[in-house]
Amino acid sequence: MYDIILSFITAFTLTYFAIPSVINVARVKRLFDDPNERSSHTVSIPSLGGIAIFAGLIFSVIFWTPFNVFGNLQYILCSLVIMFLIGAKDDILPMRPSAKFAGQIFAALIMVYKADVVITSFYGLFGIYELADWFSVPFSVVVIVLVINAFNLIDGINGLAGTIGSIIAATFGIWFFSVDRIEIALVCFALLGAIVAFLKYNYTPAEIFMGDTGSLLVGLVSSMLAIKFMEVNGNLSVDSPYFINSVPAVTIGILIIPLYDTIRVFSTRILRGRSPFYPDKTHIHHLLLDLGYSHSQGTAILAVTNICFILLALLLQDIGILYLMIVVLGLATILSGFLFFAVKKKKAGLKKK
C-alpha cells in the first residue's frame, strides 16, 4: 500500500516540477503547437508536456517496482521508450504518418512478444474462448495500436486526454490493488500521479499540451493495462469478490470515450469515401465545442460520461458479454447521435439568421 502511495507521489512531484522547465525550454526554442484550421486553440502553446509525464512515470516505476516480481517490466519499459521517441520526434519535427504508424507497431510487437501482453481468450464471446497464437498475437497488436491512436485522437481540447487517462489509470489501479497485483497497480498510480501533475498546467487556460509524446504514451500504457486486466481476471476464481463477469465488455466500458470516438470517426470517414486518417473536426469534443461549450465544460461532460459508462458496465456485468457490448456501444451511439443532430440543428438555425 505504501509503495503505491509513494509511486503516485514520486511521479506527481517529478512531473509537477519538471513542467515549468519544459515550458521555458519550449518558449526559448520556439517549440509551439501553432493554431491551424483543425485546432481548438487560438494561440501558440508549448506541446512537450509528454516529456515531463514520461520522466515522472518512468522514474517512479523503476524506483518503486520490484523487478523480481514484475519480470516482464524491462520489455514494457523498452516499448515505452520507443513510443516516447516517436512522440517527441513528431512534436518537434512532424513525422510521416507511415513512419509514425510503423513505430507504433514496433512498440506493440515488443509488448506482445517480449512482455507477454497478449489477449488469449474471448471469454465466451460468440462462443469463443481460448485463441490460437496465429490469431491472438496479431489481434493483440491491432488492439494496442488502436488504443494508442484513440488517445492521440481525443487530445483535442484542454485537459481531455489527461482527464480520461487519469480515470482509466485510477480504475485499473484500484482493481489491480484489490486482486493483489501490486506491481501492475504501481504502474497505474505512477501514471495517475504524472497525469494529475500535468493537468494542473493543461486545464484552461492551458500553459502546455501533452503533445504526441504524452498522448501516445498514455495510450500505450492504457492498452497494456486493459489487456492485463482481462488476462489477470481470467486467472481469478469465479468465487473471488473481484472477479469481473463479461470482462471484454467491461473493458470497452472503461475505455469508452477514446475507443468509441475513434471507431465512430474512422467508420464515418470510410463511409464518406475518405481515408480513416483524414483530418477533420468531427470528434465528440469538437461537437461539444460547436454546441457552445468551453474546453473545461467539454472535458467535464466527457469525463462524467466515461465514469457513468464504467459504473454501468460494472452494474450490468452479469447480463453477458454480447448483451453488455450491445448496451454500452448502443448507448454510446445514441448519445453521440443526439449530439450530432443538436449541432446540425444549431448550425441550421444560424444559417437561417
Sine and cosine of phi, psi and omega as CSV:
sin_phi,cos_phi,sin_psi,cos_psi,sin_omega,cos_omega
0.00,0.00,-0.71,0.71,-0.02,-1.00
-0.91,0.41,-0.61,0.80,0.02,-1.00
-0.89,0.46,-0.60,0.80,0.00,-1.00
-0.92,0.40,-0.71,0.71,0.03,-1.00
-0.88,0.47,-0.68,0.73,-0.01,-1.00
-0.93,0.38,-0.56,0.83,0.04,-1.00
-0.91,0.42,-0.64,0.77,0.06,-1.00
-0.90,0.44,-0.76,0.65,-0.05,-1.00
-0.89,0.45,-0.66,0.75,-0.01,-1.00
-0.89,0.45,-0.76,0.65,-0.01,-1.00
-0.89,0.45,-0.67,0.74,0.01,-1.00
-0.88,0.48,-0.76,0.65,-0.07,-1.00
-0.89,0.46,-0.74,0.68,-0.03,-1.00
-0.90,0.44,-0.70,0.71,0.00,-1.00
-0.91,0.41,-0.69,0.73,-0.05,-1.00
-0.86,0.51,-0.68,0.73,-0.06,-1.00
-1.00,0.05,-0.25,0.97,0.03,-1.00
-0.99,0.13,-0.53,0.85,-0.11,-0.99
-0.88,0.48,-0.69,0.72,0.05,-1.00
-0.83,0.56,-0.60,0.80,0.04,-1.00
-0.93,0.38,-0.64,0.77,0.03,-1.00
-0.89,0.45,-0.69,0.72,0.03,-1.00
-0.87,0.49,-0.69,0.73,-0.02,-1.00
-0.90,0.44,-0.71,0.70,0.02,-1.00
-0.89,0.46,-0.68,0.74,-0.01,-1.00
-0.88,0.47,-0.62,0.78,0.01,-1.00
-0.94,0.33,-0.66,0.75,0.00,-1.00
-0.90,0.43,-0.67,0.74,-0.02,-1.00
-1.00,0.00,0.02,1.00,0.03,-1.00
0.83,0.56,0.76,0.65,0.05,-1.00
-0.99,-0.16,0.99,0.14,-0.10,-0.99
-0.92,-0.40,0.38,-0.93,0.23,-0.97
-1.00,-0.09,0.98,-0.21,-0.05,-1.00
-0.99,0.14,0.61,-0.79,-0.01,-1.00
-0.91,0.42,0.58,-0.81,0.09,-1.00
-0.64,-0.77,-0.18,-0.98,-0.09,-1.00
-0.92,0.39,-0.33,0.95,0.00,-1.00
-0.98,-0.21,-0.02,1.00,-0.07,-1.00
-0.98,0.20,0.42,-0.91,0.09,-1.00
-0.96,-0.27,0.13,0.99,0.04,-1.00
-0.85,-0.53,0.33,-0.94,-0.10,-1.00
-0.90,-0.44,-0.05,1.00,0.02,-1.00
-0.80,-0.61,0.36,-0.93,0.02,-1.00
-0.97,0.25,0.77,-0.64,-0.07,-1.00
-0.72,-0.69,0.66,-0.75,0.06,-1.00
-0.84,0.55,0.61,-0.80,-0.09,-1.00
-0.80,-0.59,0.56,0.83,-0.04,-1.00
-0.92,-0.38,0.42,0.91,-0.02,-1.00
-0.88,0.48,-0.43,0.90,0.01,-1.00
-0.89,0.46,-0.43,0.90,0.03,-1.00
-0.89,0.46,-0.70,0.71,0.01,-1.00
-0.93,0.36,-0.62,0.79,0.05,-1.00
-0.88,0.48,-0.70,0.71,0.02,-1.00
-0.87,0.49,-0.71,0.71,-0.02,-1.00
-0.88,0.48,-0.74,0.68,-0.01,-1.00
-0.90,0.44,-0.68,0.73,-0.02,-1.00
-0.91,0.42,-0.80,0.61,-0.08,-1.00
-0.90,0.45,-0.72,0.69,-0.01,-1.00
-0.87,0.49,-0.73,0.69,-0.05,-1.00
-0.90,0.43,-0.69,0.72,-0.02,-1.00
-0.90,0.44,-0.73,0.68,-0.01,-1.00
-0.90,0.43,-0.63,0.78,-0.08,-1.00
-0.94,0.33,-0.63,0.78,-0.17,-0.99
-0.96,-0.28,-0.29,0.96,-0.07,-1.00
-1.00,0.09,0.77,-0.63,0.06,-1.00
-0.97,0.25,0.95,-0.30,-0.07,-1.00
-0.89,0.45,-0.46,0.89,0.00,-1.00
-0.94,0.35,-0.34,0.94,0.03,-1.00
-1.00,-0.06,-0.64,0.77,-0.03,-1.00
-0.97,-0.24,0.97,0.24,-0.13,-0.99
-0.88,0.47,-0.48,0.88,-0.04,-1.00
-1.00,-0.01,0.08,1.00,-0.10,-1.00
-0.88,0.48,-0.59,0.81,-0.03,-1.00
-0.86,0.51,-0.59,0.81,-0.01,-1.00
-0.96,0.26,-0.59,0.81,0.08,-1.00
-0.88,0.47,-0.67,0.74,0.03,-1.00
-0.90,0.44,-0.62,0.78,0.05,-1.00
-0.88,0.48,-0.67,0.74,0.03,-1.00
-0.89,0.45,-0.64,0.77,0.02,-1.00
-0.91,0.42,-0.62,0.79,0.02,-1.00
-0.90,0.44,-0.68,0.74,0.05,-1.00
-0.86,0.52,-0.72,0.70,-0.02,-1.00
-0.91,0.40,-0.61,0.80,0.05,-1.00
-0.88,0.48,-0.70,0.71,-0.02,-1.00
-0.91,0.42,-0.64,0.77,0.04,-1.00
-0.90,0.43,-0.73,0.68,-0.02,-1.00
-0.91,0.42,-0.68,0.73,0.00,-1.00
-0.90,0.44,-0.67,0.74,0.04,-1.00
-0.87,0.48,-0.69,0.73,-0.04,-1.00
-0.94,0.34,-0.54,0.84,0.03,-1.00
-0.94,0.33,-0.58,0.81,-0.05,-1.00
-1.00,0.06,-0.70,0.71,-0.01,-1.00
-0.62,-0.78,0.98,-0.17,-0.12,-0.99
-0.74,0.67,0.70,-0.71,0.00,-1.00
-1.00,-0.07,0.31,-0.95,0.17,-0.99
-0.92,0.40,0.67,-0.74,0.00,-1.00
-0.80,0.59,-0.60,0.80,-0.02,-1.00
-0.91,0.42,-0.65,0.76,0.02,-1.00
-0.92,0.39,-0.64,0.77,0.02,-1.00
-0.90,0.44,-0.66,0.75,0.00,-1.00
-0.92,0.39,-0.64,0.77,0.02,-1.00
-0.90,0.44,-0.63,0.78,0.04,-1.00
-0.91,0.42,-0.62,0.79,0.04,-1.00
-0.90,0.43,-0.66,0.75,0.03,-1.00
-0.90,0.44,-0.66,0.75,0.02,-1.00
-0.88,0.48,-0.72,0.70,0.03,-1.00
-0.89,0.47,-0.64,0.77,0.01,-1.00
-0.91,0.41,-0.62,0.78,0.02,-1.00
-0.90,0.44,-0.61,0.79,0.07,-1.00
-0.89,0.45,-0.69,0.73,0.03,-1.00
-0.85,0.52,-0.71,0.71,-0.11,-0.99
-0.97,0.24,-0.78,0.62,-0.12,-0.99
-0.98,0.19,-0.62,0.79,-0.09,-1.00
-0.99,-0.17,-0.63,0.77,-0.03,-1.00
-1.00,-0.01,-0.09,1.00,0.04,-1.00
0.87,0.50,0.62,0.79,0.09,-1.00
-1.00,-0.04,1.00,0.08,-0.16,-0.99
-0.74,-0.67,0.67,-0.74,0.12,-0.99
-0.99,0.12,0.93,-0.37,-0.11,-0.99
-0.98,-0.20,-0.14,0.99,-0.07,-1.00
-0.48,-0.88,0.46,-0.89,0.15,-0.99
-0.99,-0.13,0.01,1.00,0.10,-1.00
0.83,0.56,0.53,0.85,0.07,-1.00
0.99,-0.15,-0.09,1.00,0.04,-1.00
-0.90,0.44,0.79,-0.61,-0.05,-1.00
0.86,0.51,0.42,0.91,0.00,-1.00
0.97,0.24,0.22,0.98,-0.05,-1.00
-0.97,-0.24,0.73,-0.69,0.05,-1.00
-0.90,-0.43,-0.98,-0.21,-0.05,-1.00
-0.91,0.42,0.66,-0.75,-0.02,-1.00
-0.97,-0.26,0.62,-0.78,0.08,-1.00
-0.94,0.33,0.49,-0.87,-0.03,-1.00
-0.85,0.52,-0.59,0.80,-0.05,-1.00
-0.89,0.45,-0.36,0.93,0.03,-1.00
-0.98,-0.20,-0.69,0.72,-0.12,-0.99
-0.90,0.44,-0.60,0.80,-0.04,-1.00
-0.92,0.40,-0.83,0.56,0.02,-1.00
-0.90,0.43,-0.56,0.83,0.03,-1.00
-0.89,0.45,-0.66,0.75,0.03,-1.00
-0.90,0.44,-0.65,0.76,0.04,-1.00
-0.88,0.47,-0.70,0.72,0.01,-1.00
-0.88,0.48,-0.70,0.72,0.00,-1.00
-0.88,0.47,-0.71,0.71,-0.01,-1.00
-0.88,0.48,-0.73,0.68,0.00,-1.00
-0.90,0.43,-0.61,0.80,0.03,-1.00
-0.89,0.46,-0.73,0.69,-0.02,-1.00
-0.92,0.39,-0.63,0.78,0.05,-1.00
-0.83,0.56,-0.77,0.64,-0.04,-1.00
-0.95,0.32,-0.46,0.89,0.04,-1.00
-0.88,0.47,-0.68,0.73,0.04,-1.00
-0.94,0.33,-0.58,0.81,0.04,-1.00
-0.88,0.47,-0.58,0.81,-0.07,-1.00
-0.99,0.16,-0.46,0.89,0.01,-1.00
-1.00,0.07,-0.08,1.00,0.00,-1.00
-0.98,0.18,0.93,0.37,-0.10,-0.99
-0.85,-0.52,-0.27,0.96,0.05,-1.00
-0.71,-0.70,0.33,-0.94,-0.09,-1.00
-0.84,0.54,0.81,-0.58,0.14,-0.99
0.99,0.11,-0.17,0.98,-0.16,-0.99
-0.93,0.37,-0.85,0.53,-0.05,-1.00
-0.87,0.49,-0.64,0.77,0.01,-1.00
-0.91,0.41,-0.68,0.73,-0.02,-1.00
-0.91,0.41,-0.72,0.69,0.02,-1.00
-0.90,0.44,-0.66,0.75,0.04,-1.00
-0.88,0.48,-0.63,0.78,0.00,-1.00
-0.94,0.35,-0.59,0.81,0.06,-1.00
-0.89,0.46,-0.71,0.71,-0.01,-1.00
-0.91,0.41,-0.71,0.71,0.00,-1.00
-0.88,0.47,-0.67,0.75,0.00,-1.00
-0.92,0.40,-0.67,0.74,0.00,-1.00
-0.88,0.48,-0.78,0.62,0.02,-1.00
-0.90,0.43,-0.64,0.77,-0.03,-1.00
-0.88,0.48,-0.70,0.72,0.01,-1.00
-0.89,0.46,-0.66,0.75,-0.02,-1.00
-0.93,0.37,-0.72,0.70,-0.01,-1.00
-0.89,0.46,-0.60,0.80,0.06,-1.00
-0.91,0.42,-0.65,0.76,-0.04,-1.00
-0.90,0.43,-0.54,0.84,-0.02,-1.00
-0.99,-0.10,0.21,0.98,0.10,-1.00
0.92,0.40,0.52,0.85,0.16,-0.99
-0.98,-0.21,0.95,0.32,-0.14,-0.99
-0.88,0.47,-0.59,0.81,-0.06,-1.00
-0.89,0.46,-0.59,0.81,0.04,-1.00
-0.98,0.19,-0.59,0.81,0.06,-1.00
-0.87,0.50,-0.58,0.81,0.04,-1.00
-0.87,0.50,-0.67,0.74,0.03,-1.00
-0.90,0.44,-0.68,0.74,0.01,-1.00
-0.85,0.52,-0.75,0.66,-0.10,-1.00
-0.98,0.20,-0.41,0.91,0.14,-0.99
-0.92,0.39,-0.69,0.72,0.05,-1.00
-0.89,0.45,-0.68,0.74,0.00,-1.00
-0.87,0.49,-0.71,0.71,0.00,-1.00
-0.88,0.47,-0.69,0.73,0.00,-1.00
-0.90,0.43,-0.66,0.75,-0.02,-1.00
-0.93,0.36,-0.69,0.73,-0.01,-1.00
-0.87,0.50,-0.66,0.75,0.05,-1.00
-0.89,0.45,-0.67,0.74,0.01,-1.00
-0.89,0.45,-0.63,0.78,-0.08,-1.00
-0.88,0.47,-0.44,0.90,0.03,-1.00
-0.85,0.52,-0.54,0.84,-0.04,-1.00
-0.99,-0.15,-0.12,0.99,-0.11,-0.99
-0.96,-0.27,-0.35,0.94,0.05,-1.00
-0.93,0.35,0.45,-0.89,-0.04,-1.00
-0.85,0.53,0.75,-0.66,-0.05,1.00
-0.98,0.18,0.83,-0.56,-0.10,-1.00
-0.93,0.36,0.73,-0.68,0.09,-1.00
-1.00,-0.09,-0.34,0.94,-0.03,-1.00
-0.36,-0.93,0.49,-0.87,0.12,-0.99
-0.97,-0.25,0.38,-0.92,0.06,-1.00
-0.97,0.24,-0.38,0.93,0.02,-1.00
0.91,0.42,-0.06,-1.00,0.04,-1.00
-0.90,0.44,-0.52,0.86,0.03,-1.00
-0.82,0.57,-0.70,0.71,-0.02,-1.00
-0.98,0.17,-0.73,0.69,-0.09,-1.00
-0.92,0.40,-0.64,0.77,0.03,-1.00
-0.92,0.40,-0.62,0.79,0.00,-1.00
-0.92,0.40,-0.74,0.67,0.02,-1.00
-0.88,0.47,-0.63,0.77,0.03,-1.00
-0.90,0.44,-0.67,0.74,0.00,-1.00
-0.91,0.42,-0.72,0.70,0.01,-1.00
-0.90,0.44,-0.66,0.75,0.00,-1.00
-0.89,0.45,-0.63,0.78,0.03,-1.00
-0.91,0.42,-0.65,0.76,0.04,-1.00
-0.89,0.46,-0.70,0.71,-0.01,-1.00
-0.91,0.42,-0.62,0.78,-0.01,-1.00
-0.90,0.43,-0.69,0.72,0.00,-1.00
-0.93,0.36,-0.68,0.74,0.06,-1.00
-0.88,0.48,-0.60,0.80,0.03,-1.00
-0.85,0.53,-0.73,0.68,0.00,-1.00
-0.93,0.38,-0.67,0.74,-0.06,-1.00
-0.94,0.33,-0.69,0.72,0.03,-1.00
-0.90,0.43,-0.65,0.76,0.02,-1.00
-0.88,0.48,-0.60,0.80,0.00,-1.00
-0.91,0.42,-0.38,0.93,0.01,-1.00
-1.00,-0.05,-0.07,1.00,0.03,-1.00
-0.99,0.17,0.42,-0.91,0.14,-0.99
-0.95,0.32,0.62,-0.79,0.01,-1.00
-0.91,0.42,-0.27,0.96,0.03,-1.00
-1.00,0.09,-0.14,0.99,0.01,-1.00
-0.91,0.40,0.67,-0.74,0.03,-1.00
-0.91,0.41,-0.24,0.97,-0.03,-1.00
-0.96,-0.27,0.09,1.00,0.05,-1.00
-0.93,0.37,0.73,-0.68,-0.03,-1.00
-0.97,-0.26,0.89,-0.46,0.15,-0.99
-0.96,0.27,0.43,-0.90,0.03,-1.00
0.80,0.60,0.69,0.72,-0.15,-0.99
-0.87,0.49,-0.57,0.82,0.06,-1.00
-0.88,0.48,-0.66,0.75,0.00,-1.00
-0.94,0.35,-0.61,0.79,0.05,-1.00
-0.90,0.43,-0.63,0.78,0.04,-1.00
-0.88,0.48,-0.66,0.75,0.06,-1.00
-0.88,0.47,-0.64,0.77,0.03,-1.00
-0.88,0.47,-0.62,0.79,0.01,-1.00
-0.92,0.38,-0.60,0.80,-0.05,-1.00
-0.99,-0.13,0.30,0.95,-0.26,-0.97
-0.85,0.53,-0.69,0.72,-0.10,-1.00
-0.90,0.44,-0.83,0.55,0.01,-1.00
-0.92,0.39,-0.63,0.78,-0.09,-1.00
-0.94,0.34,-0.76,0.64,-0.03,-1.00
-0.92,0.40,-0.67,0.75,-0.03,-1.00
-0.88,0.47,-0.63,0.77,0.02,-1.00
-0.92,0.39,-0.72,0.69,0.02,-1.00
-0.88,0.47,-0.67,0.75,-0.01,-1.00
-0.90,0.44,-0.74,0.67,-0.04,-1.00
-0.92,0.40,-0.69,0.72,0.02,-1.00
-0.87,0.48,-0.68,0.74,-0.03,-1.00
-0.91,0.42,-0.71,0.70,-0.02,-1.00
-0.92,0.40,-0.59,0.81,0.04,-1.00
-0.91,0.42,-0.69,0.73,0.01,-1.00
-0.90,0.43,-0.67,0.74,0.01,-1.00
-0.89,0.46,-0.45,0.89,0.04,-1.00
-1.00,0.02,0.10,0.99,0.03,-1.00
0.98,0.19,0.32,0.95,-0.01,-1.00
-0.96,-0.29,0.25,-0.97,0.11,-0.99
-0.92,0.39,0.61,-0.79,0.05,-1.00
-0.89,0.46,-0.31,0.95,-0.01,-1.00
-0.99,-0.14,0.17,0.99,0.02,-1.00
-0.91,0.42,0.83,-0.56,-0.06,-1.00
-0.96,0.28,0.72,-0.69,0.08,-1.00
-0.42,-0.91,-0.13,-0.99,-0.01,-1.00
-0.85,-0.53,0.83,0.55,-0.03,-1.00
-0.92,-0.39,0.15,0.99,0.04,-1.00
-0.93,0.37,0.34,-0.94,-0.04,-1.00
-0.85,0.53,-0.65,0.76,-0.01,-1.00
-0.92,0.39,-0.52,0.86,0.08,-1.00
-0.92,0.39,-0.63,0.77,0.00,-1.00
-0.90,0.43,-0.61,0.79,0.04,-1.00
-0.91,0.42,-0.64,0.77,0.07,-1.00
-0.90,0.43,-0.62,0.78,0.02,-1.00
-0.90,0.44,-0.47,0.88,0.03,-1.00
-0.98,0.19,-0.12,0.99,0.05,-1.00
0.97,-0.26,0.05,1.00,0.03,-1.00
-0.97,0.24,0.53,-0.85,0.06,-1.00
-0.98,0.18,0.13,-0.99,0.05,-1.00
-0.85,0.52,-0.71,0.70,-0.03,-1.00
-0.90,0.43,-0.65,0.76,0.01,-1.00
-0.92,0.38,-0.68,0.73,0.03,-1.00
-0.88,0.48,-0.69,0.72,0.03,-1.00
-0.89,0.46,-0.68,0.73,0.00,-1.00
-0.89,0.45,-0.68,0.73,-0.01,-1.00
-0.88,0.48,-0.73,0.69,-0.04,-1.00
-0.95,0.32,-0.55,0.84,0.05,-1.00
-0.91,0.41,-0.73,0.68,0.03,-1.00
-0.89,0.46,-0.64,0.76,0.04,-1.00
-0.87,0.49,-0.70,0.71,0.01,-1.00
-0.88,0.47,-0.69,0.72,0.02,-1.00
-0.88,0.47,-0.67,0.75,0.01,-1.00
-0.89,0.45,-0.63,0.78,0.03,-1.00
-0.92,0.40,-0.62,0.78,0.05,-1.00
-0.88,0.48,-0.74,0.68,0.00,-1.00
-0.90,0.44,-0.64,0.77,0.02,-1.00
-0.89,0.46,-0.71,0.70,-0.01,-1.00
-0.89,0.46,-0.67,0.75,0.02,-1.00
-0.92,0.38,-0.61,0.79,-0.02,-1.00
-0.92,0.38,-0.58,0.81,-0.08,-1.00
-0.97,-0.25,0.32,0.95,-0.10,-1.00
-0.89,0.46,-0.34,0.94,-0.06,-1.00
-1.00,0.06,-0.03,1.00,-0.05,-1.00
-0.99,0.14,-0.14,0.99,0.00,-1.00
0.94,-0.33,0.50,-0.87,-0.09,-1.00
-0.88,0.48,-0.78,0.62,-0.08,-1.00
-0.89,0.45,-0.72,0.69,-0.01,-1.00
-0.90,0.44,-0.62,0.78,0.01,-1.00
-0.93,0.37,-0.62,0.79,0.07,-1.00
-0.88,0.47,-0.67,0.75,0.01,-1.00
-0.89,0.46,-0.67,0.74,0.00,-1.00
-0.90,0.43,-0.75,0.66,-0.07,-1.00
-0.91,0.42,-0.79,0.61,-0.04,-1.00
-0.94,0.33,-0.57,0.82,0.03,-1.00
-0.91,0.41,-0.69,0.72,0.03,-1.00
-0.91,0.42,-0.65,0.76,0.04,-1.00
-0.88,0.47,-0.64,0.77,0.02,-1.00
-0.91,0.41,-0.68,0.73,0.01,-1.00
-0.89,0.46,-0.72,0.69,-0.02,-1.00
-0.90,0.43,-0.69,0.73,0.02,-1.00
-0.93,0.37,-0.52,0.86,0.06,-1.00
-0.91,0.42,-0.69,0.72,0.07,-1.00
-0.86,0.51,-0.68,0.73,-0.01,-1.00
-0.90,0.44,-0.70,0.72,0.00,-1.00
-0.88,0.48,-0.73,0.68,-0.04,-1.00
-0.95,0.32,-0.48,0.88,0.09,-1.00
-0.91,0.41,-0.66,0.75,0.04,-1.00
-0.91,0.40,-0.68,0.73,0.00,-1.00
-0.88,0.48,-0.67,0.75,0.02,-1.00
-0.91,0.42,-0.65,0.76,0.00,-1.00
-0.90,0.43,-0.68,0.73,0.00,-1.00
-0.92,0.40,-0.60,0.80,0.04,-1.00
-0.91,0.42,-0.65,0.76,0.05,-1.00
-0.89,0.45,-0.62,0.79,0.01,-1.00
-0.93,0.37,-0.58,0.82,0.00,-1.00
-0.92,0.40,-0.60,0.80,-0.01,-1.00
-0.91,0.42,-0.52,0.85,0.00,-1.00
-0.96,0.27,0.00,0.00,0.00,0.00
